[in-house]
Amino acid sequence: MSSPSSDSEWSKKENKMFEEALAYYGVGAPNLWEKVASAMGGTKSAEEVRRHFQFLVDDVKNIEHGRIPFPKYKTQGFWT
């Protein structure tokens, strides 16, 4: 098992494992962060998992409160 990495960016694979473990255990599960970290194969510590979740929660709140503008996508099709 590899040692937990620093708080650097998470890879797509790590994010996917995080999402799947979180969906499997549910936010209210006892020892959630330890369980998610374990399900991720030890690539992140329980504290890193908890901080990552809190960052995402804060990000969603900022978006919902209009503190982060929606990007202007260049799209083609029905809406343009």
Biotite code that builds the C-alpha atoms (Angstrom):
import biotite.structure as struc

atoms = struc.array([
    struc.Atom([0.000, 0.000, 0.000], chain_id="A", res_id=1, res_name="MET", atom_name="CA", element="C"),
    struc.Atom([1.380, 3.408, -0.923], chain_id="A", res_id=2, res_name="SER", atom_name="CA", element="C"),
    struc.Atom([1.716, 6.179, 1.630], chain_id="A", res_id=3, res_name="SER", atom_name="CA", element="C"),
    struc.Atom([-0.881, 8.925, 1.647], chain_id="A", res_id=4, res_name="PRO", atom_name="CA", element="C"),
    struc.Atom([-0.003, 11.742, -0.726], chain_id="A", res_id=5, res_name="SER", atom_name="CA", element="C"),
    struc.Atom([0.056, 15.395, 0.147], chain_id="A", res_id=6, res_name="SER", atom_name="CA", element="C"),
    struc.Atom([-2.817, 17.806, -0.363], chain_id="A", res_id=7, res_name="ASP", atom_name="CA", element="C"),
    struc.Atom([-1.807, 18.231, -3.987], chain_id="A", res_id=8, res_name="SER", atom_name="CA", element="C"),
    struc.Atom([-4.426, 17.983, -6.688], chain_id="A", res_id=9, res_name="GLU", atom_name="CA", element="C"),
    struc.Atom([-6.398, 14.802, -6.842], chain_id="A", res_id=10, res_name="TRP", atom_name="CA", element="C"),
    struc.Atom([-6.217, 12.651, -9.946], chain_id="A", res_id=11, res_name="SER", atom_name="CA", element="C"),
    struc.Atom([-9.337, 11.728, -11.905], chain_id="A", res_id=12, res_name="LYS", atom_name="CA", element="C"),
    struc.Atom([-8.983, 8.188, -10.575], chain_id="A", res_id=13, res_name="LYS", atom_name="CA", element="C"),
    struc.Atom([-8.758, 9.398, -6.961], chain_id="A", res_id=14, res_name="GLU", atom_name="CA", element="C"),
    struc.Atom([-11.800, 11.640, -7.428], chain_id="A", res_id=15, res_name="ASN", atom_name="CA", element="C"),
    struc.Atom([-13.759, 8.744, -8.913], chain_id="A", res_id=16, res_name="LYS", atom_name="CA", element="C"),
    struc.Atom([-12.806, 6.430, -6.032], chain_id="A", res_id=17, res_name="MET", atom_name="CA", element="C"),
    struc.Atom([-13.751, 9.196, -3.571], chain_id="A", res_id=18, res_name="PHE", atom_name="CA", element="C"),
    struc.Atom([-17.158, 9.688, -5.221], chain_id="A", res_id=19, res_name="GLU", atom_name="CA", element="C"),
    struc.Atom([-17.907, 5.975, -5.375], chain_id="A", res_id=20, res_name="GLU", atom_name="CA", element="C"),
    struc.Atom([-16.911, 5.367, -1.751], chain_id="A", res_id=21, res_name="ALA", atom_name="CA", element="C"),
    struc.Atom([-18.900, 8.374, -0.567], chain_id="A", res_id=22, res_name="LEU", atom_name="CA", element="C"),
    struc.Atom([-21.964, 7.158, -2.469], chain_id="A", res_id=23, res_name="ALA", atom_name="CA", element="C"),
    struc.Atom([-21.527, 3.645, -1.096], chain_id="A", res_id=24, res_name="TYR", atom_name="CA", element="C"),
    struc.Atom([-21.134, 4.598, 2.581], chain_id="A", res_id=25, res_name="TYR", atom_name="CA", element="C"),
    struc.Atom([-23.307, 7.730, 2.660], chain_id="A", res_id=26, res_name="GLY", atom_name="CA", element="C"),
    struc.Atom([-22.507, 11.027, 4.329], chain_id="A", res_id=27, res_name="VAL", atom_name="CA", element="C"),
    struc.Atom([-23.923, 9.979, 7.712], chain_id="A", res_id=28, res_name="GLY", atom_name="CA", element="C"),
    struc.Atom([-21.868, 6.790, 8.087], chain_id="A", res_id=29, res_name="ALA", atom_name="CA", element="C"),
    struc.Atom([-19.798, 6.390, 11.255], chain_id="A", res_id=30, res_name="PRO", atom_name="CA", element="C"),
    struc.Atom([-16.050, 6.724, 10.639], chain_id="A", res_id=31, res_name="ASN", atom_name="CA", element="C"),
    struc.Atom([-16.839, 7.901, 7.123], chain_id="A", res_id=32, res_name="LEU", atom_name="CA", element="C"),
    struc.Atom([-13.490, 9.511, 6.353], chain_id="A", res_id=33, res_name="TRP", atom_name="CA", element="C"),
    struc.Atom([-11.549, 6.436, 7.470], chain_id="A", res_id=34, res_name="GLU", atom_name="CA", element="C"),
    struc.Atom([-13.799, 4.183, 5.390], chain_id="A", res_id=35, res_name="LYS", atom_name="CA", element="C"),
    struc.Atom([-13.478, 6.356, 2.279], chain_id="A", res_id=36, res_name="VAL", atom_name="CA", element="C"),
    struc.Atom([-9.697, 6.626, 2.696], chain_id="A", res_id=37, res_name="ALA", atom_name="CA", element="C"),
    struc.Atom([-9.471, 2.850, 3.046], chain_id="A", res_id=38, res_name="SER", atom_name="CA", element="C"),
    struc.Atom([-11.682, 2.302, -0.006], chain_id="A", res_id=39, res_name="ALA", atom_name="CA", element="C"),
    struc.Atom([-9.289, 4.548, -1.934], chain_id="A", res_id=40, res_name="MET", atom_name="CA", element="C"),
    struc.Atom([-6.462, 2.129, -1.204], chain_id="A", res_id=41, res_name="GLY", atom_name="CA", element="C"),
    struc.Atom([-4.598, 4.419, 1.172], chain_id="A", res_id=42, res_name="GLY", atom_name="CA", element="C"),
    struc.Atom([-3.696, 7.009, -1.475], chain_id="A", res_id=43, res_name="THR", atom_name="CA", element="C"),
    struc.Atom([-5.173, 9.704, 0.802], chain_id="A", res_id=44, res_name="LYS", atom_name="CA", element="C"),
    struc.Atom([-5.441, 9.942, 4.577], chain_id="A", res_id=45, res_name="SER", atom_name="CA", element="C"),
    struc.Atom([-8.783, 10.227, 6.374], chain_id="A", res_id=46, res_name="ALA", atom_name="CA", element="C"),
    struc.Atom([-7.968, 13.883, 7.093], chain_id="A", res_id=47, res_name="GLU", atom_name="CA", element="C"),
    struc.Atom([-7.226, 14.575, 3.411], chain_id="A", res_id=48, res_name="GLU", atom_name="CA", element="C"),
    struc.Atom([-10.527, 12.952, 2.462], chain_id="A", res_id=49, res_name="VAL", atom_name="CA", element="C"),
    struc.Atom([-12.385, 15.077, 5.020], chain_id="A", res_id=50, res_name="ARG", atom_name="CA", element="C"),
    struc.Atom([-10.712, 18.280, 3.787], chain_id="A", res_id=51, res_name="ARG", atom_name="CA", element="C"),
    struc.Atom([-11.470, 17.365, 0.149], chain_id="A", res_id=52, res_name="HIS", atom_name="CA", element="C"),
    struc.Atom([-15.139, 16.858, 1.007], chain_id="A", res_id=53, res_name="PHE", atom_name="CA", element="C"),
    struc.Atom([-15.283, 20.169, 2.901], chain_id="A", res_id=54, res_name="GLN", atom_name="CA", element="C"),
    struc.Atom([-13.648, 21.973, -0.024], chain_id="A", res_id=55, res_name="PHE", atom_name="CA", element="C"),
    struc.Atom([-16.305, 20.587, -2.365], chain_id="A", res_id=56, res_name="LEU", atom_name="CA", element="C"),
    struc.Atom([-19.130, 21.550, 0.029], chain_id="A", res_id=57, res_name="VAL", atom_name="CA", element="C"),
    struc.Atom([-17.726, 25.088, 0.298], chain_id="A", res_id=58, res_name="ASP", atom_name="CA", element="C"),
    struc.Atom([-17.378, 25.276, -3.484], chain_id="A", res_id=59, res_name="ASP", atom_name="CA", element="C"),
    struc.Atom([-21.030, 24.302, -3.998], chain_id="A", res_id=60, res_name="VAL", atom_name="CA", element="C"),
    struc.Atom([-22.144, 26.890, -1.427], chain_id="A", res_id=61, res_name="LYS", atom_name="CA", element="C"),
    struc.Atom([-20.153, 29.605, -3.210], chain_id="A", res_id=62, res_name="ASN", atom_name="CA", element="C"),
    struc.Atom([-21.725, 28.654, -6.532], chain_id="A", res_id=63, res_name="ILE", atom_name="CA", element="C"),
    struc.Atom([-25.222, 28.601, -5.037], chain_id="A", res_id=64, res_name="GLU", atom_name="CA", element="C"),
    struc.Atom([-24.707, 32.042, -3.474], chain_id="A", res_id=65, res_name="HIS", atom_name="CA", element="C"),
    struc.Atom([-23.495, 33.539, -6.757], chain_id="A", res_id=66, res_name="GLY", atom_name="CA", element="C"),
    struc.Atom([-19.927, 34.088, -5.556], chain_id="A", res_id=67, res_name="ARG", atom_name="CA", element="C"),
    struc.Atom([-18.536, 32.126, -8.498], chain_id="A", res_id=68, res_name="ILE", atom_name="CA", element="C"),
    struc.Atom([-19.835, 33.126, -11.920], chain_id="A", res_id=69, res_name="PRO", atom_name="CA", element="C"),
    struc.Atom([-21.033, 30.483, -14.315], chain_id="A", res_id=70, res_name="PHE", atom_name="CA", element="C"),
    struc.Atom([-18.624, 29.970, -17.195], chain_id="A", res_id=71, res_name="PRO", atom_name="CA", element="C"),
    struc.Atom([-19.658, 31.147, -20.644], chain_id="A", res_id=72, res_name="LYS", atom_name="CA", element="C"),
    struc.Atom([-19.452, 28.071, -22.812], chain_id="A", res_id=73, res_name="TYR", atom_name="CA", element="C"),
    struc.Atom([-19.153, 28.260, -26.543], chain_id="A", res_id=74, res_name="LYS", atom_name="CA", element="C"),
    struc.Atom([-21.713, 25.746, -27.699], chain_id="A", res_id=75, res_name="THR", atom_name="CA", element="C"),
    struc.Atom([-23.505, 24.931, -30.861], chain_id="A", res_id=76, res_name="GLN", atom_name="CA", element="C"),
    struc.Atom([-26.980, 23.647, -31.184], chain_id="A", res_id=77, res_name="GLY", atom_name="CA", element="C"),
    struc.Atom([-30.385, 24.407, -29.807], chain_id="A", res_id=78, res_name="PHE", atom_name="CA", element="C"),
    struc.Atom([-29.387, 27.073, -27.271], chain_id="A", res_id=79, res_name="TRP", atom_name="CA", element="C"),
    struc.Atom([-27.191, 29.205, -29.542], chain_id="A", res_id=80, res_name="THR", atom_name="CA", element="C"),
])
